[in-house]
Amino acid sequence: MPDGAPPLPARTLKTPRDLAAAGLLPAGAVPGAEAVAARYSIAVTPAVAALIDPADPADPIARQYLPDAAELHTAPHELADPTADAPFTPVKGVVHRYPDRALLKPLLACPVYCRFCFRREAVGPDGGLLTGAELDAALAWFARTPQVREAILTGGDPLMLSPRRLGGMLGRLAALPHIELLRVHSRVPVAAPDLVTEALAAALETAQERGKPLYLCVHANHAREFTPAAIAALARLQRAGAVLLGQSVLLRGVNDSAAALEDLFRAMLRARVKPYYLHQLDPAPGTARFAVPVEDGRALLRALRGRVTGLAWPTYVQERPAGGGKVPLGPEFSPGAG
């Protein structure tokens, strides 16, 4: 932050007035942001606040996390449940869209609330934490569904769970003979790296102890998110045996240039995170300002071919309507061309 700015917050900022007091939101933007806050959750951690330059109106970190009145305008094509989780929910907390894998959503709270989130109608500080009975029912579903070989913890953010609860959940899943691998999706390592304690990292070892590999998908959209603290948190997870993958969303004004994507993917590799998915934006309500046309996305990736190692190359994917699942978007190349 520039000289003369208010001191960085020591706690997560959860209201527009908090953001304004920290110098992150202009006073004139507070009324519109208050209207947004009445519908969608707000949270900016100290780690994220430290990355925002309020003097830059085009700051790509601010754009991801700070509320904007534009969120109140829902375009005709936008949907409250754009990935259609609801029709594929056999029991509370479980989404079974693909034959061999299923999601477990143990909570719906996150350390930060992205302004483009595809679950923005569901996530929030109330947390949606499964009760003991609900978690037992969800795990019982996994136990009686032998075609499911991969359990994916998402939410919300599973790394916000206590180490005891997270370790117990992973242990119970890993104990199922038909579960071959576990996956965790999280924003915590980059948005709240202080939460990645040795105890939390040790909870991930529960799966390894039962001989089951654990993959952790880190959500990051800009190279600046890979701070020294974030890299240290990721290293802690790696030492616990987690294989790290990176997933990003293609976002207008954040990473919609070849240079920004190259920087992002190189930052991931330096942190020993393999770029895995680049998502086309899901059409959640009020997110149109982030949309990048698919053809533009293909052109960006085409521009990166040959500029970056194949290790830096993610699969560009889009969710099909009505819960049809992900499909790759290309780009395509002609053999022998050029």
C-alpha positions in Angstrom: 0.0 0.0 0.0 1.2 3.6 -0.7 2.8 5.8 1.9 0.3 7.6 4.1 -2.3 4.9 3.7 -4.2 3.6 6.8 -2.4 0.8 8.6 -3.1 -2.7 7.4 -5.9 -4.5 9.2 -5.2 -7.1 11.8 -8.5 -8.9 11.2 -10.7 -9.8 8.3 -12.7 -6.9 6.9 -16.3 -7.9 6.4 -18.3 -4.7 5.8 -18.0 -1.8 3.3 -17.3 0.5 6.2 -14.5 -1.7 7.3 -13.0 -1.6 3.8 -13.4 2.2 3.6 -11.8 2.7 7.0 -8.8 0.6 5.8 -8.5 2.8 2.8 -9.5 0.1 0.4 -12.8 1.4 -0.7 -13.6 5.1 -1.7 -16.2 6.7 0.5 -18.4 7.3 -2.5 -18.5 3.6 -3.2 -19.8 2.7 0.2 -23.5 3.1 -0.4 -23.4 0.8 -3.4 -21.3 -1.7 -1.6 -23.7 -1.7 1.3 -26.5 -2.7 -1.1 -24.2 -5.5 -2.4 -23.5 -6.6 1.2 -27.2 -7.0 1.9 -27.2 -9.9 -0.7 -23.7 -11.3 -0.9 -21.0 -11.9 1.7 -17.8 -9.8 2.0 -14.5 -10.8 3.5 -11.0 -9.5 2.8 -8.3 -11.0 4.9 -5.2 -9.1 6.1 -3.1 -11.0 3.6 -5.3 -10.0 0.7 -5.6 -6.4 2.0 -1.8 -6.1 2.0 -1.8 -6.8 -1.8 -4.4 -4.2 -2.8 -3.2 -0.9 -4.1 -6.2 1.5 -3.6 -4.5 4.1 -5.7 -4.8 1.9 -8.7 -8.4 1.8 -10.0 -7.5 -1.2 -12.2 -5.8 -3.2 -9.4 -6.4 -6.9 -10.2 -6.4 -8.0 -6.6 -9.0 -5.4 -5.6 -11.2 -6.3 -8.5 -11.4 -9.9 -7.3 -12.4 -9.1 -3.7 -13.9 -5.7 -3.3 -17.7 -5.3 -3.7 -19.0 -3.3 -6.6 -22.5 -2.1 -7.2 -22.5 -3.8 -10.6 -23.0 -7.1 -8.7 -26.6 -6.1 -8.2 -27.4 -6.3 -12.0 -28.2 -9.9 -13.0 -27.9 -10.6 -16.8 -30.5 -12.7 -18.5 -28.1 -15.6 -18.9 -26.9 -15.7 -15.3 -28.1 -18.4 -12.9 -28.3 -18.8 -9.1 -26.9 -22.3 -9.4 -24.8 -22.1 -12.7 -23.2 -25.5 -12.2 -26.5 -27.2 -11.3 -25.3 -28.7 -8.0 -28.8 -29.1 -6.6 -30.1 -31.8 -9.1 -27.0 -33.9 -8.3 -27.2 -33.8 -4.5 -28.2 -37.3 -3.2 -27.8 -36.2 0.4 -26.9 -32.9 2.0 -23.3 -31.9 1.4 -22.7 -34.3 -1.5 -22.7 -33.6 -5.2 -22.4 -36.6 -7.5 -22.2 -35.4 -11.1 -19.5 -37.8 -12.5 -19.7 -41.6 -12.1 -16.3 -42.1 -10.5 -16.0 -39.0 -8.2 -18.1 -36.9 -5.9 -17.9 -33.6 -4.0 -18.2 -33.4 -0.2 -19.1 -29.9 0.9 -18.5 -29.9 4.7 -19.0 -26.2 5.1 -20.0 -23.1 3.0 -17.7 -20.5 4.7 -14.6 -19.1 3.0 -11.7 -16.9 4.2 -12.5 -14.5 1.4 -15.5 -14.1 -0.8 -14.6 -13.7 -4.5 -16.9 -11.3 -6.3 -17.2 -13.8 -9.2 -18.0 -16.9 -7.1 -20.2 -19.5 -8.8 -21.7 -20.4 -5.3 -22.2 -16.8 -4.2 -25.8 -17.4 -3.5 -24.9 -20.1 -1.0 -21.6 -19.3 0.7 -21.3 -16.9 3.6 -20.3 -16.4 7.2 -23.1 -18.5 8.5 -20.9 -21.3 7.3 -23.4 -24.0 6.3 -21.3 -26.4 8.5 -22.7 -29.9 8.3 -23.8 -31.1 11.7 -22.4 -34.4 13.0 -25.5 -36.3 11.8 -25.4 -34.6 8.4 -21.7 -35.4 8.0 -22.3 -39.0 9.1 -25.1 -39.3 6.4 -22.8 -37.8 3.8 -19.9 -40.2 4.6 -22.4 -43.1 4.7 -23.4 -42.2 1.1 -19.7 -42.5 0.1 -19.5 -45.8 1.9 -22.4 -47.3 0.0 -21.4 -45.9 -3.4 -18.5 -48.1 -4.6 -18.3 -46.6 -8.1 -17.0 -43.4 -6.5 -13.2 -43.7 -6.4 -12.3 -40.0 -5.7 -13.7 -37.9 -2.9 -13.3 -34.1 -3.4 -13.6 -31.8 -0.4 -14.8 -28.3 -1.5 -17.3 -25.8 -0.2 -16.8 -23.2 1.0 -13.2 -23.9 1.9 -12.3 -27.1 3.7 -9.0 -25.7 5.1 -11.1 -23.5 7.4 -12.1 -26.6 9.3 -10.2 -27.4 12.5 -7.3 -29.9 12.1 -9.2 -32.4 14.2 -12.4 -32.2 12.1 -10.5 -32.1 8.8 -8.3 -35.0 9.7 -11.2 -37.1 10.9 -13.1 -36.5 7.7 -10.1 -37.4 5.5 -9.4 -40.5 7.6 -12.9 -41.8 7.3 -12.9 -41.3 3.6 -9.5 -42.8 3.1 -10.6 -45.9 5.1 -13.1 -46.8 2.4 -11.6 -49.5 0.2 -13.0 -48.1 -3.0 -11.8 -44.5 -2.4 -8.5 -44.4 -4.3 -7.6 -40.8 -4.0 -8.7 -37.6 -2.2 -8.7 -34.0 -3.4 -9.1 -30.7 -1.5 -10.0 -27.4 -3.1 -8.9 -24.3 -1.3 -8.2 -20.6 -1.5 -6.6 -20.6 2.0 -2.9 -20.9 1.1 -2.9 -17.7 -0.8 -5.8 -15.8 0.9 -5.1 -16.7 4.5 -1.7 -18.5 4.7 -1.6 -18.1 8.5 -4.3 -20.7 8.7 -2.0 -23.3 7.3 -0.4 -24.4 10.6 1.7 -27.5 11.2 -1.4 -29.0 12.8 -3.5 -28.4 9.7 -0.8 -29.8 7.4 -0.6 -32.8 9.7 -4.3 -33.4 9.2 -3.7 -34.0 5.5 -1.3 -36.8 6.3 -4.2 -38.8 7.5 -4.9 -39.9 3.9 -1.3 -40.7 3.3 -1.2 -42.9 6.4 -3.9 -45.1 4.8 -1.9 -45.2 1.6 -4.3 -42.9 -0.3 -2.8 -40.0 -2.3 -4.1 -36.5 -1.6 -4.2 -33.7 -4.2 -4.7 -30.1 -3.1 -6.0 -27.6 -5.8 -5.0 -24.1 -5.0 -7.3 -21.3 -6.4 -5.2 -18.3 -7.5 -5.9 -15.9 -10.3 -2.9 -13.5 -10.3 0.8 -13.9 -9.8 0.9 -11.4 -7.0 -1.1 -13.8 -4.8 2.0 -16.0 -4.5 3.5 -14.0 -1.7 6.4 -15.3 0.5 3.8 -16.2 3.2 1.7 -18.1 0.6 4.7 -20.0 -0.7 5.7 -20.9 2.8 2.1 -22.2 3.4 2.2 -24.3 0.2 5.6 -25.7 1.2 4.1 -26.8 4.5 1.4 -28.6 2.7 3.9 -30.2 0.3 5.9 -31.5 3.3 2.7 -33.2 4.5 2.6 -35.1 1.3 0.0 -33.1 -0.7 0.4 -32.9 -4.4 -0.4 -29.3 -5.4 -2.4 -28.3 -8.5 -3.4 -24.8 -9.5 -6.8 -23.7 -10.7 -7.8 -20.3 -11.9 -10.7 -18.5 -13.5 -10.2 -16.4 -16.6 -11.3 -12.9 -15.5 -11.7 -9.6 -17.3 -9.4 -7.0 -15.7 -7.5 -9.6 -13.6 -5.7 -12.1 -15.9 -7.1 -11.6 -19.4 -3.8 -11.0 -21.1 -1.1 -13.4 -22.3 1.4 -11.6 -20.0 -0.8 -11.9 -16.9 -1.5 -15.6 -17.5 2.2 -16.3 -18.2 3.2 -14.6 -14.9 0.5 -16.5 -13.1 1.5 -19.9 -14.4 5.2 -19.2 -13.9 4.5 -18.1 -10.3 2.6 -21.4 -9.7 5.5 -23.5 -11.0 8.0 -21.6 -8.8 5.8 -22.5 -5.9 5.8 -26.1 -7.1 2.1 -25.9 -8.0 1.2 -27.5 -11.4 -1.4 -25.4 -13.4 -4.3 -27.7 -13.8 -7.5 -25.9 -14.8 -8.2 -22.5 -16.3 -12.0 -22.1 -15.9 -14.2 -20.1 -18.2 -16.3 -17.9 -15.9 -19.5 -19.6 -14.6 -22.5 -17.3 -15.2 -23.4 -16.6 -11.5 -25.6 -13.6 -10.8 -23.9 -10.2 -11.1 -20.6 -11.4 -12.5 -20.9 -10.2 -16.1 -18.2 -7.6 -15.7 -15.6 -10.4 -15.3 -16.7 -12.3 -18.4 -14.1 -13.0 -21.2 -15.4 -14.4 -24.5 -14.3 -18.0 -25.1 -12.6 -17.1 -28.4 -10.6 -14.5 -26.5 -9.6 -17.1 -24.0 -8.5 -19.5 -26.8 -6.5 -16.7 -28.4 -4.7 -16.0 -25.1 -3.7 -19.7 -24.6 -2.7 -19.9 -28.3 -0.4 -16.9 -27.7 1.2 -18.8 -24.8 2.0 -21.9 -26.7 5.8 -22.0 -27.2 6.3 -19.1 -24.7 5.9 -21.3 -21.6 6.9 -24.9 -20.8 4.3 -27.5 -21.1 4.4 -27.8 -17.3 2.7 -24.4 -17.2 -0.1 -25.4 -19.5 -3.5 -25.9 -17.9 -6.7 -27.3 -19.5 -9.0 -24.5 -20.4 -12.5 -25.7 -19.4 -16.1 -24.7 -19.2 -19.1 -26.1 -17.3 -21.9 -27.2 -19.6 -25.4 -26.1 -18.8 -27.7 -28.0 -16.5 -24.9 -29.8 -14.7 -23.4 -31.4 -17.9 -19.9 -31.2 -16.4 -16.7 -29.7 -17.7 -15.6 -29.8 -21.3 -12.2 -28.7 -22.7 -12.3 -25.5 -24.8 -9.0 -25.9 -26.7 -7.4 -24.0 -28.4 -6.9 -26.3 -31.4 -3.8 -26.4 -33.5 -3.3 -27.8 -36.9 -0.5 -30.5 -37.2 2.5 -29.2 -39.0 1.1 -25.6 -39.2 3.4 -22.7 -39.0 
